[in-house]
Amino acid sequence: MNDIDSRIADTILAKLHERDPALGPEDLARPVDDFDFDSLDLVELHQRLESALQVRGDLTETAGFLFLDEFSTYFRKLAGRE
């Protein structure tokens, strides 16, 4: 796992651990609905990823993501790794 992937995974896992500290890397591809995130949680996740990667994303795009790995793919592209 490269640095960008690690930062993305660590950022998403930090948010997941607020819900359940037992969640792990195997949960990074699960549906967003599995975690009962509301719109504010999704905005916060988006902002944390922007900050971790020093990029700017589009909230209207990420608001429609159904799976956590969609965040990974989107922010990896923004960081120039895909």
C-alpha positions as CSV (number, residue, x, y, z in Angstrom):
1,M,0.0,0.0,0.0
2,N,1.5,3.3,-1.0
3,D,1.4,6.5,1.1
4,I,-1.7,7.9,-0.6
5,D,-3.6,4.7,-0.1
6,S,-2.5,4.5,3.5
7,R,-3.6,8.0,4.3
8,I,-7.0,7.3,2.7
9,A,-7.5,4.1,4.6
10,D,-6.3,5.6,7.9
11,T,-8.7,8.6,7.5
12,I,-11.7,6.4,6.7
13,L,-10.9,4.0,9.5
14,A,-10.6,6.9,12.0
15,K,-14.1,7.9,11.1
16,L,-15.4,4.3,11.3
17,H,-13.7,3.8,14.7
18,E,-15.9,6.6,16.0
19,R,-18.9,4.3,15.4
20,D,-17.2,1.0,16.3
21,P,-13.6,0.6,17.4
22,A,-13.7,-3.0,16.3
23,L,-14.0,-2.1,12.6
24,G,-11.0,-2.8,10.4
25,P,-9.6,-2.6,6.9
26,E,-11.9,-5.4,5.7
27,D,-14.8,-2.9,6.3
28,L,-13.5,-0.3,3.9
29,A,-15.5,-1.7,1.0
30,R,-18.8,-1.9,2.8
31,P,-21.9,0.2,1.9
32,V,-22.1,3.6,3.6
33,D,-25.6,2.7,4.9
34,D,-24.0,-0.1,7.0
35,F,-22.6,2.6,9.3
36,D,-25.7,4.7,9.7
37,F,-23.9,7.8,8.5
38,D,-26.0,10.9,8.1
39,S,-25.2,13.7,5.7
40,L,-23.0,15.5,8.2
41,D,-20.9,12.4,8.7
42,L,-20.4,12.2,5.0
43,V,-19.4,15.8,4.8
44,E,-17.0,15.3,7.7
45,L,-15.4,12.3,6.0
46,H,-15.0,14.3,2.8
47,Q,-13.3,17.1,4.6
48,R,-11.0,14.8,6.5
49,L,-9.9,13.2,3.3
50,E,-9.4,16.6,1.7
51,S,-7.2,17.6,4.6
52,A,-5.3,14.4,4.7
53,L,-4.4,14.6,1.0
54,Q,-4.3,18.4,0.6
55,V,-6.8,18.2,-2.3
56,R,-10.2,19.7,-3.0
57,G,-13.1,17.5,-3.9
58,D,-16.7,18.1,-4.9
59,L,-19.2,17.4,-2.2
60,T,-22.0,16.9,-4.7
61,E,-20.1,14.0,-6.1
62,T,-19.2,12.3,-2.9
63,A,-22.7,12.8,-1.4
64,G,-24.0,10.1,-3.8
65,F,-21.4,7.5,-3.0
66,L,-23.0,4.2,-1.8
67,F,-19.8,2.4,-0.8
68,L,-16.8,3.5,1.2
69,D,-14.4,2.3,-1.5
70,E,-15.9,4.9,-3.8
71,F,-14.4,7.6,-1.5
72,S,-11.0,5.8,-1.8
73,T,-11.2,5.7,-5.6
74,Y,-12.3,9.3,-5.9
75,F,-9.7,10.8,-3.6
76,R,-7.0,8.6,-5.0
77,K,-7.7,10.2,-8.4
78,L,-7.7,13.7,-6.9
79,A,-4.3,13.0,-5.4
80,G,-3.0,12.0,-8.8
81,R,-2.6,8.3,-8.1
82,E,-5.0,6.9,-10.6
